[in-house]
Amino acid sequence: PPTPPWWSTAVVYQVYPRSFADSDGDGIGDLRGVLSHLDHLAALGVDVVWLSPIYRSPQDDNGYDISDYRDVDPVFGTLADLDELLATLHARGMRLVMDLVVNHTSDEHPWFVESRSSTTNPKRDWYVWRGGRDGGERPPNNWGAAFSGPAWDRDTTTGQWYLHLFSPKQPDLNWENPEVRAAVHEMVAWWLDRGVDGFRMDVVNFVSKVDGLPDGVVAPGALFGDGAPHFQNGPRLHEFLHELHERVFAGRPQAVLTVGEMPGVTVEQARLLTDPARAEVDMVFQFEHVGLDHGRDKWDPRPLELRELKANLARWQTGLADVGWNSLYWSNHDQPRAVSRFGDDSPAHRVASAMALGTVLHLHRGTPYVYQGEELGMTNAVFASLAEHRDLESLNHHREAVGAGADPDVVLAALAPASRDNARTPVQWTPGTSAGFSTGAPWIGVHPNHVDVNAEAARADPGSVFHHYRRLVELRHTDPVVTDGVFALLLAEHEQVWAFTRTTPTAQLLVVANVSSAPVTLDGAELAELGGLGGEVVLSSGPAGDRPAQLGAWEARVLRRR
Ligand SMILES: O=C(CO[C@H]1O[C@H](CO)[C@@H](O)[C@H](O)[C@H]1O)[C@@H](O)[C@H](O)[C@H](O)CO
């Protein structure tokens, strides 16, 4: 059988540089800050660092708006710092995955500066320009942007409209133009020549838009049409990804990891996108499981049903069992903190629930991604005012909702569980000032619970979330069942227990976790379905001792069956 790709046994750690560690006291994390904490990552045992954008950027969307792809923004450091980080990671046997943001650039990127300068500029067609409706007075279609408002802005220079699925300072590139794709290929090759080991591709399934850019459906009460059906997973996506693979990744000395961030991608599409025979991407970030607690939208929460969550991840497991590969994540810089959203972040259950969530996710089949601070059980922010928020998505939503007549306090309350700022508070290294993140004033508030929740305390406590995650990483590195075992969900209807097996021809692991804050006793039928709770305990977050049918609150066990 073909040798499995290196990343099939890897665990990826996501660094959001702005909030990881600040080395120069300006209150903003930077590359030397990452360098100064590599011991932490090495102790955790992770194999790959995914670095959110550090490129030159006006920072309208914290770096996801790039004005120079081949340089590092001074707020994060220099190219030399990045080269040093890359060399140091490699020397420690770790790899570096960069963020590739090429659905759009910054409006301050020279490409766009040229493109907007005149309708005859050679780079005009590098972006998506249209005349507009009603003699140019109204946008070309009714699409809304991801960060509120219309997806089009009218440019004063030529009076034409340009498309921006995100902020007006993030104009979409026109991937229909082969010059654009060639420029992207060259830039990606430039980074690979510098030795980077892969790319997380930002909203890469948005690059192919449907011809004619038709209007979207306007949901009841919505201000704009939903353009997603016309720009997600578009008609030429597979072609563009395969071309990028063939032109840039194929035949490289280093085996490159590629993961496509793909809101709206389905299992069926992922079977094609991640099929090695099709040479498109290695894995995708799907969004279904991080949308189960959304009502109308992310600001309209609805209760999360465990059965739905289990069933969703199981569907991706079985869907990619014979072809392709899954990525596994609870959170990232766009999602609330895992323990607050899926666990119980009260002092009584924070540690156990963080461990249980880590256990069930890391024992699924696929490549796990750990978001900075998840290994410490960091929790959602506790902002008391709008002034403490920083993320344009949250601030724009508040302005738009209040502008449409909503009560400001009600909207502020809706930000609390869902805002991306929850993931962006500084990493808590110590119980000291600013949690050891910076000697200056942090760009966003440090969580007050850092006095207890911090890396220093976690590293010193063998029973901490940190050491549980370290053991999960170790298990993935040492036990082939974790990478290869066929997944089978058990007790699918149980409202508290998440149980499944991973089976190879010669071995089997049973994973069983109580993902609730109340103890649970399994009845005879349930125990029978599990084949009992016996077996060698490979990993457990609960108290030792033989309790054949009980699981404490948030208790997780990994048992070797054979
Ligand atoms: O799907 C995306 C794309 O995110 C990527 O693309 C965005 C634009 O580059 C960027 O803001 C994000 O940080 C990056 O991860 C998010 O916008 C998501 O829908 C939203 O944040 C959930 O509320």
The ligand as an SDF file (V2000), in Angstrom:
LIG
                    3D

 23 23  0  0  0  0  0  0  0  0999 V2000
  -15.6180   31.9050    6.7720 O   0  0  0  0  0  0  0  0  0  0  0  0
  -14.9070   32.7440    7.0580 C   0  0  0  0  0  0  0  0  0  0  0  0
  -13.6710   32.9840    6.3560 C   0  0  0  0  0  0  0  0  0  0  0  0
  -12.6420   33.2530    7.2280 O   0  0  0  0  0  0  0  0  0  0  0  0
  -11.4000   33.5360    6.6600 C   0  0  0  0  0  0  0  0  0  0  0  0
  -11.4560   34.5960    5.7530 O   0  0  0  0  0  0  0  0  0  0  0  0
  -11.7790   35.8720    6.2730 C   0  0  0  0  0  0  0  0  0  0  0  0
  -11.4290   36.8460    5.1690 C   0  0  0  0  0  0  0  0  0  0  0  0
  -10.0850   36.6680    4.8170 O   0  0  0  0  0  0  0  0  0  0  0  0
  -11.0230   36.2400    7.5390 C   0  0  0  0  0  0  0  0  0  0  0  0
  -11.6460   37.3100    8.1690 O   0  0  0  0  0  0  0  0  0  0  0  0
  -10.9960   35.0760    8.5000 C   0  0  0  0  0  0  0  0  0  0  0  0
  -10.2500   35.3990    9.6400 O   0  0  0  0  0  0  0  0  0  0  0  0
  -10.4270   33.8740    7.7720 C   0  0  0  0  0  0  0  0  0  0  0  0
  -10.2970   32.7680    8.6030 O   0  0  0  0  0  0  0  0  0  0  0  0
  -15.1400   33.5860    8.1910 C   0  0  0  0  0  0  0  0  0  0  0  0
  -15.3680   34.8160    7.7450 O   0  0  0  0  0  0  0  0  0  0  0  0
  -16.2930   33.1330    8.9640 C   0  0  0  0  0  0  0  0  0  0  0  0
  -17.3930   32.9860    8.2350 O   0  0  0  0  0  0  0  0  0  0  0  0
  -16.6000   34.1100    9.9700 C   0  0  0  0  0  0  0  0  0  0  0  0
  -15.5060   34.6020   10.5070 O   0  0  0  0  0  0  0  0  0  0  0  0
  -17.3690   33.4380   11.0290 C   0  0  0  0  0  0  0  0  0  0  0  0
  -17.9210   34.4010   11.7320 O   0  0  0  0  0  0  0  0  0  0  0  0
  1  2  2  0
  2  3  1  0
  2 16  1  0
  3  4  1  0
  4  5  1  0
  5  6  1  0
  5 14  1  0
  6  7  1  0
  7  8  1  0
  7 10  1  0
  8  9  1  0
 10 11  1  0
 10 12  1  0
 12 13  1  0
 12 14  1  0
 14 15  1  0
 16 17  1  0
 16 18  1  0
 18 19  1  0
 18 20  1  0
 20 21  1  0
 20 22  1  0
 22 23  1  0
M  END
$$$$
